[in-house]
Amino acid sequence: MKYTSTRGGATGVDFQDVLFSGFAPDGGLFMPEEIPKLDSKTIEAWSLFSYIELVKEICSLFIPLESIPRTDLNGLIDKAFSRFRHKDIVPISRLGSGLIVLEMWHGVTHAFKDLAMSCVGQFLDYFLKKTNKHVNILVGTSGDTGSSAIESVRGIKNIDIIVLLPHGRCTKIQELQMTTVIEDNVHVFAVDGTSDELDEPIKKLFADTDFVRKHHLMSTNSVNWARVLVQIAHYFYAYFQCAKFVTSETLPLVEIVVPSGGAGNITAGCIAQMMGLPIRLVAAVNRNDIIHRIVQHGDFSLGDTETSLASAMDIQEPYNMERIFWLLAGSEKSRMREMMEEYNIKKVLKLPDELHKKVLQAMTSCSVTDENILQTIRRCWEENRYLLCPHSAVAVFYHYKQFDNNQNSLRCCLAPASAAKFQDVILRANLTLDIPPDIEALLQKETHSVPLSRKDNWEKILRDKIEEIDQQKKSPCVK
């Protein structure tokens, strides 16, 4: 298995090189040169697998044996999931009104990002121990990515991680999960800006290929292919939990509702579709509706990022949509570079009709208001005594709408985070919750972060920090 950039400027790239990359050198995103196709008998056999077994099988299709031998791969994945709190890793809850919820938040930070990030951390450590090299990870977050990235690499001697968070635009718990970490290899910047704005200096740094090469700079945002790769597994697992009796002759269609921000998760769903899994995807977004406009109208144009109750989805530049366009473009792949460069300049793009038609075939979408979110949280509690986080409620709102209109197809809603991380939203819904002890303990810890104001030169400050880290790594220890 080799990898290529969505813009065609890099081909034949090894998994290890892709793992340690951010954006491709031409500004595109790395994708496998081919998507493996599974026959119905393989899908039937996989229906008996646990979640961890599915992760191992799927990763083995995209990670060549010469990169990570299968025995080593199995061990890395077992270790990655050893800190999860539930034996099933991603348990299913079957609730009233036909609601099925896949709980993806039983990792260390109570968010679905732990699923992929824990594996990525193990993959990185595996290769770095072999080469004895050091890397700098640069991550922007809208909420949960930063804390998951930190947990995946904290204390690893060959890695330093720099995280930019949008100060005041995450929940208090999300910020504390990042700013209370004391390991020397963790560096947190609290930025006075939106998640889209803090992505800009990150993109500029990754565009400087000499700087990237010199400082071994990489990303574990969902720009990193390995993040998307691991997430393919939960589509198969959700499918098998909904379609309980899978045979090679009977593969029913299942609808999977995906709360979507940067579109990395739903990209994994599109790949699962192309592998042969019979799923219909629903991109469920908050008031920041660019993905909804893309799906419904082919309108890929930037709007202003608005603050919502589902804060981790307050995004107007879902860069992983480029991967989805590439997957669906077929013979139009050669136009990807031109198309995306036009968008980067104008921030406005009308999808070609044929590509828009293929997007509509792969998925549908909905946009959900803050009031919809609160109503959904209250309804789910009243019917089930079950608390949803606001992002999960975005997906469940779509389900309730379909259920109330007698659209009772097999459907699974992905729940990306624990309600415990969003206490203010739960209170706004006139409900209360029990706070897990590890989250309660954060409130007593000292915080550490560097503030970045709007008048600061964010790019220069990041460059200087990375230079400083590398200089310290080169300097002998002073006793």
C-alpha positions as CSV (number, residue, x, y, z in Angstrom):
1,M,0.0,0.0,0.0
2,K,1.4,3.4,-1.1
3,Y,0.0,6.9,-0.6
4,T,-0.6,9.9,-2.8
5,S,-1.6,13.5,-2.3
6,T,-5.1,14.5,-3.2
7,R,-3.5,17.2,-5.4
8,G,-1.3,14.8,-7.3
9,G,2.0,16.3,-6.4
10,A,3.3,13.3,-4.4
11,T,2.8,9.6,-5.2
12,G,4.2,6.3,-4.0
13,V,4.7,7.5,-0.5
14,D,5.3,5.0,2.3
15,F,3.0,4.7,5.4
16,Q,5.8,5.8,7.8
17,D,6.5,9.0,5.8
18,V,2.7,9.8,5.7
19,L,2.4,9.1,9.5
20,F,5.1,11.7,10.1
21,S,3.7,14.3,7.8
22,G,1.2,17.1,8.0
23,F,-0.2,18.4,4.7
24,A,1.5,17.0,1.6
25,P,4.2,19.2,0.1
26,D,1.7,20.4,-2.6
27,G,-0.8,21.5,0.0
28,G,-3.0,18.4,-0.4
29,L,-3.8,15.6,2.0
30,F,-2.4,12.1,1.9
31,M,-4.7,9.2,0.9
32,P,-4.1,5.5,0.0
33,E,-3.5,5.1,-3.8
34,E,-6.2,2.4,-3.7
35,I,-9.1,1.5,-1.4
36,P,-9.3,-2.2,-0.7
37,K,-12.7,-3.8,-1.7
38,L,-14.2,-6.4,0.6
39,D,-16.4,-9.1,-0.7
40,S,-19.6,-10.0,1.1
41,K,-18.1,-13.2,2.7
42,T,-15.3,-11.1,4.3
43,I,-17.9,-8.6,5.7
44,E,-19.9,-11.6,7.1
45,A,-16.7,-13.0,8.8
46,W,-15.9,-9.6,10.2
47,S,-19.3,-9.3,11.8
48,L,-18.2,-11.6,14.6
49,F,-15.1,-9.5,15.5
50,S,-14.7,-7.2,18.5
51,Y,-14.0,-3.5,18.0
52,I,-10.3,-4.0,18.7
53,E,-10.2,-7.0,16.2
54,L,-11.8,-4.7,13.6
55,V,-9.2,-2.0,14.2
56,K,-6.4,-4.6,13.7
57,E,-7.9,-6.0,10.5
58,I,-8.5,-2.6,8.9
59,C,-5.1,-1.2,9.9
60,S,-3.4,-4.3,8.4
61,L,-5.0,-3.5,5.0
62,F,-3.4,0.0,4.9
63,I,-0.1,-0.6,6.8
64,P,2.2,-2.9,4.9
65,L,4.0,-5.7,6.8
66,E,7.4,-4.1,6.0
67,S,6.3,-1.0,7.9
68,I,4.9,-2.7,10.9
69,P,4.8,-6.5,11.1
70,R,1.4,-7.9,12.0
71,T,2.5,-9.2,15.5
72,D,3.9,-5.8,16.3
73,L,0.8,-4.0,15.0
74,N,-1.5,-6.2,17.1
75,G,0.6,-5.4,20.2
76,L,0.5,-1.6,19.5
77,I,-3.3,-1.6,19.1
78,D,-3.8,-3.7,22.3
79,K,-1.6,-1.2,24.2
80,A,-3.5,1.8,22.6
81,F,-6.8,0.7,24.0
82,S,-5.6,-0.5,27.4
83,R,-6.6,2.7,29.1
84,F,-10.2,2.7,27.9
85,R,-12.8,2.4,30.7
86,H,-15.3,0.0,28.9
87,K,-14.5,-3.5,27.9
88,D,-16.2,-3.1,24.5
89,I,-14.3,0.2,23.9
90,V,-17.3,1.6,22.0
91,P,-20.5,0.2,23.6
92,I,-23.9,0.5,22.0
93,S,-26.9,2.0,23.9
94,R,-30.4,1.0,22.6
95,L,-32.9,3.6,23.8
96,G,-36.5,4.6,23.3
97,S,-38.0,5.9,20.0
98,G,-35.8,3.5,18.1
99,L,-32.6,5.4,19.1
100,I,-29.3,3.5,18.8
101,V,-26.2,5.4,20.1
102,L,-22.6,4.3,19.6
103,E,-20.7,5.6,22.7
104,M,-17.2,6.6,21.4
105,W,-16.1,8.5,24.5
106,H,-14.8,5.9,27.0
107,G,-11.1,6.9,26.5
108,V,-8.9,8.9,28.8
109,T,-10.3,12.4,27.8
110,H,-14.0,11.3,27.4
111,A,-14.0,12.0,23.7
112,F,-14.0,10.0,20.5
113,K,-10.6,11.5,19.4
114,D,-9.0,9.0,21.9
115,L,-9.9,6.1,19.7
116,A,-7.6,7.1,16.8
117,M,-5.2,9.3,18.7
118,S,-4.2,6.5,21.1
119,C,-3.2,4.3,18.2
120,V,-1.3,7.2,16.4
121,G,0.7,7.8,19.6
122,Q,1.7,4.1,19.6
123,F,2.6,4.1,15.9
124,L,4.8,7.2,16.4
125,D,6.6,5.8,19.4
126,Y,7.2,2.5,17.6
127,F,9.1,4.2,14.7
128,L,10.9,6.8,16.8
129,K,12.3,4.2,19.1
130,K,13.7,2.4,16.1
131,T,15.3,5.6,14.6
132,N,16.1,7.4,17.9
133,K,14.8,10.6,16.2
134,H,12.8,13.5,17.7
135,V,9.7,15.1,16.2
136,N,7.6,18.2,17.0
137,I,3.9,17.8,16.8
138,L,1.9,20.9,16.0
139,V,-1.9,20.7,16.7
140,G,-4.8,23.1,16.5
141,T,-7.9,22.2,18.3
142,S,-11.6,23.3,18.4
143,G,-12.1,21.3,21.6
144,D,-11.3,17.7,22.1
145,T,-8.4,17.1,19.6
146,G,-5.8,18.9,21.8
147,S,-6.4,16.9,25.0
148,S,-6.5,13.6,23.1
149,A,-3.3,14.4,21.2
150,I,-1.6,15.4,24.5
151,E,-2.7,12.2,26.3
152,S,-1.4,10.1,23.4
153,V,2.2,11.4,23.6
154,R,2.7,13.0,27.1
155,G,6.0,11.9,28.6
156,I,7.3,10.3,25.4
157,K,11.0,11.5,25.3
158,N,11.3,11.7,21.5
159,I,8.2,13.8,21.0
160,D,7.3,17.4,21.9
161,I,3.7,18.6,21.3
162,I,2.6,22.1,20.8
163,V,-1.2,22.7,21.0
164,L,-3.1,25.8,20.1
165,L,-6.6,26.1,21.7
166,P,-9.2,28.9,21.0
167,H,-9.3,30.4,24.5
168,G,-12.8,30.9,25.8
169,R,-14.3,29.0,22.9
170,C,-13.8,25.5,24.4
171,T,-15.6,24.3,27.5
172,K,-13.8,24.8,30.8
173,I,-13.2,21.1,31.1
174,Q,-11.7,20.9,27.6
175,E,-9.3,23.7,28.4
176,L,-8.4,22.2,31.8
177,Q,-7.6,18.8,30.2
178,M,-4.9,20.6,28.1
179,T,-3.7,23.3,30.5
180,T,-3.2,21.1,33.6
181,V,-0.7,18.8,32.0
182,I,2.8,19.3,33.5
183,E,5.0,17.0,31.4
184,D,8.0,18.9,29.9
185,N,7.2,17.7,26.3
186,V,3.7,19.5,26.3
187,H,3.4,23.1,25.3
188,V,0.0,24.8,25.2
189,F,-0.9,28.2,23.7
190,A,-4.3,29.8,24.6
191,V,-5.2,31.8,21.5
192,D,-7.6,34.8,21.3
193,G,-9.2,33.5,18.1
194,T,-11.5,30.9,16.5
195,S,-10.3,27.4,15.6
196,D,-10.3,28.4,12.0
197,E,-8.1,31.4,12.7
198,L,-5.5,29.5,14.7
199,D,-5.3,27.0,11.8
200,E,-3.8,29.8,9.6
201,P,-0.3,30.0,11.2
202,I,-0.2,26.2,11.4
203,K,-0.9,26.0,7.6
204,K,1.8,28.6,7.0
205,L,4.4,26.6,8.9
206,F,3.6,23.4,7.2
207,A,3.8,25.2,3.8
208,D,7.4,26.0,4.7
209,T,8.9,22.7,3.6
210,D,12.5,23.6,4.6
211,F,11.3,24.5,8.2
212,V,9.2,21.3,8.4
213,R,12.1,19.2,7.3
214,K,14.6,20.9,9.6
215,H,12.5,20.6,12.7
216,H,10.8,17.3,11.9
217,L,7.4,19.0,12.2
218,M,4.2,16.9,11.9
219,S,0.5,17.0,12.8
220,T,-1.8,14.7,14.6
221,N,-4.9,16.7,13.6
222,S,-7.2,14.8,11.3
223,V,-5.0,16.1,8.5
224,N,-2.9,13.0,9.5
225,W,-4.0,10.0,7.5
226,A,-3.5,7.6,10.5
227,R,-6.3,9.4,12.4
228,V,-8.7,8.8,9.6
229,L,-7.5,5.2,9.1
230,V,-8.3,4.1,12.7
231,Q,-11.8,5.7,12.6
232,I,-12.9,3.4,9.7
233,A,-13.3,0.7,12.3
234,H,-16.2,2.2,14.2
235,Y,-18.3,2.3,11.0
236,F,-18.0,-1.4,10.6
237,Y,-18.6,-2.0,14.3
238,A,-21.7,0.3,14.3
239,Y,-23.0,-1.5,11.2
240,F,-22.6,-4.9,12.7
241,Q,-24.3,-3.8,16.0
242,C,-27.3,-2.5,14.0
243,A,-27.5,-5.3,11.4
244,K,-27.3,-8.1,13.9
245,F,-27.7,-11.0,11.5
246,V,-25.3,-10.4,8.7
247,T,-24.9,-13.1,6.0
248,S,-23.1,-12.8,2.6
249,E,-26.5,-13.0,1.0
250,T,-28.1,-10.4,3.3
251,L,-26.3,-7.1,3.9
252,P,-29.0,-4.6,4.9
253,L,-28.4,-0.8,4.5
254,V,-27.7,1.0,7.7
255,E,-27.8,4.8,8.1
256,I,-25.0,6.3,10.3
257,V,-25.4,9.8,11.6
258,V,-22.1,11.6,12.1
259,P,-21.7,14.9,14.0
260,S,-19.3,16.7,11.7
261,G,-16.8,19.6,12.1
262,G,-13.6,19.1,10.3
263,A,-15.0,16.1,8.4
264,G,-12.3,13.7,9.3
265,N,-14.7,11.2,10.9
266,I,-17.1,11.2,8.0
267,T,-14.2,10.8,5.6
268,A,-13.6,7.5,7.4
269,G,-17.2,6.6,6.8
270,C,-16.9,7.3,3.0
271,I,-13.9,5.0,2.9
272,A,-15.9,2.3,4.7
273,Q,-18.6,2.8,2.0
274,M,-16.0,2.4,-0.7
275,M,-14.7,-0.8,0.9
276,G,-18.1,-2.3,0.4
277,L,-19.9,-1.6,3.7
278,P,-23.6,-0.8,2.8
279,I,-24.1,2.4,4.9
280,R,-25.8,5.7,4.2
281,L,-24.0,8.6,5.8
282,V,-25.6,11.7,7.4
283,A,-23.4,14.7,8.1
284,A,-25.0,16.4,11.0
285,V,-23.7,19.9,11.7
286,N,-24.5,22.8,14.0
287,R,-25.2,26.4,12.8
288,N,-21.8,26.4,11.1
289,D,-23.3,24.8,8.1
290,I,-20.7,24.7,5.4
291,I,-20.8,20.9,5.1
292,H,-24.6,21.0,4.9
293,R,-24.4,23.5,2.1
294,I,-21.8,21.4,0.3
295,V,-24.0,18.3,0.4
296,Q,-27.3,20.0,-0.4
297,H,-26.2,22.6,-2.9
298,G,-22.6,22.0,-3.9
299,D,-21.8,25.3,-2.2
300,F,-18.2,25.1,-0.8
301,S,-17.9,28.7,0.4
302,L,-16.5,30.1,3.6
303,G,-18.8,31.8,6.1
304,D,-18.2,33.4,9.4
305,T,-17.5,31.0,12.3
306,E,-20.3,31.3,14.8
307,T,-20.2,30.2,18.5
308,S,-22.6,27.4,19.3
309,L,-23.4,24.9,22.1
310,A,-21.6,22.2,20.1
311,S,-18.3,24.1,20.3
312,A,-16.0,21.4,18.9
313,M,-18.0,21.7,15.6
314,D,-17.6,25.5,15.3
315,I,-15.7,25.2,12.1
316,Q,-16.1,26.8,8.6
317,E,-13.1,25.2,6.9
318,P,-13.6,21.5,7.0
319,Y,-10.4,20.6,5.3
320,N,-11.1,16.8,5.1
321,M,-13.8,17.5,2.6
322,E,-10.9,17.6,0.1
323,R,-10.4,13.9,0.9
324,I,-14.1,13.2,0.2
325,F,-14.0,15.1,-3.1
326,W,-10.9,13.1,-4.1
327,L,-12.5,9.8,-3.1
328,L,-15.6,10.6,-5.2
329,A,-14.0,12.4,-8.1
330,G,-13.2,9.4,-10.2
331,S,-11.8,10.6,-13.6
332,E,-12.0,14.2,-12.3
333,K,-9.1,13.6,-9.8
334,S,-6.8,15.5,-12.1
335,R,-8.8,18.6,-11.4
336,M,-8.4,18.5,-7.6
337,R,-5.4,20.7,-7.4
338,E,-6.9,23.4,-9.6
339,M,-10.2,23.2,-7.7
340,M,-8.7,23.4,-4.2
341,E,-6.2,26.1,-5.1
342,E,-9.2,28.2,-6.5
343,Y,-10.9,27.7,-3.1
344,N,-7.8,28.6,-1.1
345,I,-7.6,31.9,-3.0
346,K,-11.3,32.9,-3.3
347,K,-12.7,30.9,-0.3
348,V,-15.7,30.2,-2.7
349,L,-16.2,27.2,-4.8
350,K,-19.2,25.7,-6.7
351,L,-18.7,21.9,-7.0
352,P,-18.8,20.5,-10.5
353,D,-22.3,19.0,-11.1
354,E,-21.0,15.5,-11.5
355,L,-19.0,15.6,-8.2
356,H,-21.9,17.2,-6.3
357,K,-24.2,14.4,-7.6
358,K,-21.7,11.8,-6.2
359,V,-21.5,13.6,-2.8
360,L,-25.3,13.4,-2.6
361,Q,-25.2,9.7,-3.4
362,A,-22.8,9.1,-0.6
363,M,-24.5,11.1,2.1
364,T,-27.2,13.5,3.2
365,S,-27.0,16.2,5.8
366,C,-28.8,18.4,8.3
367,S,-28.0,21.6,10.2
368,V,-29.1,21.9,13.8
369,T,-29.7,25.1,15.9
370,D,-28.8,25.6,19.6
371,E,-32.4,25.3,20.5
372,N,-32.7,22.0,18.6
373,I,-29.7,20.8,20.6
374,L,-31.3,21.7,24.0
375,Q,-34.7,20.2,23.0
376,T,-33.0,17.0,22.0
377,I,-31.0,16.7,25.2
378,R,-34.2,17.2,27.2
379,R,-36.2,14.7,25.2
380,C,-33.6,12.0,25.4
381,W,-33.4,12.5,29.2
382,E,-37.2,12.5,29.6
383,E,-37.6,9.3,27.5
384,N,-34.5,7.4,28.7
385,R,-32.8,9.1,31.7
386,Y,-29.8,9.2,29.3
387,L,-27.7,12.4,28.9
388,L,-26.3,13.4,25.5
389,C,-23.4,15.8,25.0
390,P,-24.4,18.7,22.6
391,H,-22.5,17.1,19.7
392,S,-24.2,13.8,20.2
393,A,-27.5,15.7,20.3
394,V,-26.8,17.1,16.8
395,A,-26.9,13.6,15.5
396,V,-29.9,12.5,17.6
397,F,-31.9,15.5,16.5
398,Y,-31.8,14.0,13.0
399,H,-32.9,10.6,14.2
400,Y,-35.9,12.0,16.2
401,K,-36.9,14.0,13.1
402,Q,-36.9,10.9,11.0
403,F,-38.5,8.7,13.6
404,D,-41.3,11.2,14.2
405,N,-42.0,11.1,10.4
406,N,-42.1,7.3,10.4
407,Q,-38.7,6.9,8.7
408,N,-37.8,3.9,10.8
409,S,-34.8,2.5,8.9
410,L,-31.8,0.9,10.7
411,R,-29.9,3.9,12.0
412,C,-27.0,4.5,14.4
413,C,-26.1,7.9,15.9
414,L,-22.4,8.4,16.7
415,A,-21.8,10.0,20.2
416,P,-18.4,11.7,20.1
417,A,-18.1,12.9,23.7
418,S,-19.4,12.4,27.3
419,A,-22.0,14.9,28.5
420,A,-19.7,15.4,31.6
421,K,-17.5,17.6,29.5
422,F,-20.3,20.0,28.8
423,Q,-21.8,20.9,32.2
424,D,-22.9,24.4,31.1
425,V,-24.9,23.0,28.2
426,I,-26.6,20.4,30.5
427,L,-27.5,23.1,33.0
428,R,-29.0,25.2,30.1
429,A,-31.2,22.2,29.3
430,N,-32.4,22.4,33.0
431,L,-30.7,19.1,33.9
432,T,-27.9,18.1,36.2
433,L,-25.2,15.4,35.9
434,D,-22.8,13.4,38.0
435,I,-19.2,14.5,37.3
436,P,-16.7,11.7,37.0
437,P,-13.9,11.9,39.6
438,D,-11.1,12.4,37.1
439,I,-12.9,15.4,35.6
440,E,-13.8,16.8,39.1
441,A,-10.1,16.6,40.0
442,L,-9.1,18.9,37.1
443,L,-10.8,21.8,38.9
444,Q,-8.2,21.6,41.7
445,K,-5.1,21.5,39.4
446,E,-2.8,24.4,38.5
447,T,-2.9,25.5,34.9
448,H,-0.1,26.2,32.5
449,S,-0.4,27.9,29.1
450,V,1.0,30.8,27.0
451,P,-1.6,33.4,26.0
452,L,-1.6,34.7,22.4
453,S,-3.4,37.9,21.8
454,R,-4.7,39.2,18.4
455,K,-1.8,41.7,18.2
456,D,0.8,39.0,18.6
457,N,2.5,37.4,15.5
458,W,1.3,33.9,16.1
459,E,3.4,32.4,13.3
460,K,6.6,33.9,14.6
461,I,5.9,32.9,18.1
462,L,5.4,29.3,17.0
463,R,8.5,29.3,14.9
464,D,10.6,30.6,17.8
465,K,9.1,28.0,20.2
466,I,9.9,25.2,17.8
467,E,13.5,26.5,17.4
468,E,13.8,26.8,21.2
469,I,12.7,23.2,21.7
470,D,15.1,21.8,19.2
471,Q,18.0,23.9,20.6
472,Q,17.3,22.5,24.0
473,K,17.3,19.0,22.6
474,K,20.7,19.6,21.1
475,S,22.2,21.2,24.2
476,P,24.0,19.0,26.8
477,C,22.3,18.7,30.1
478,V,23.7,21.2,32.7
479,K,24.0,19.7,36.2
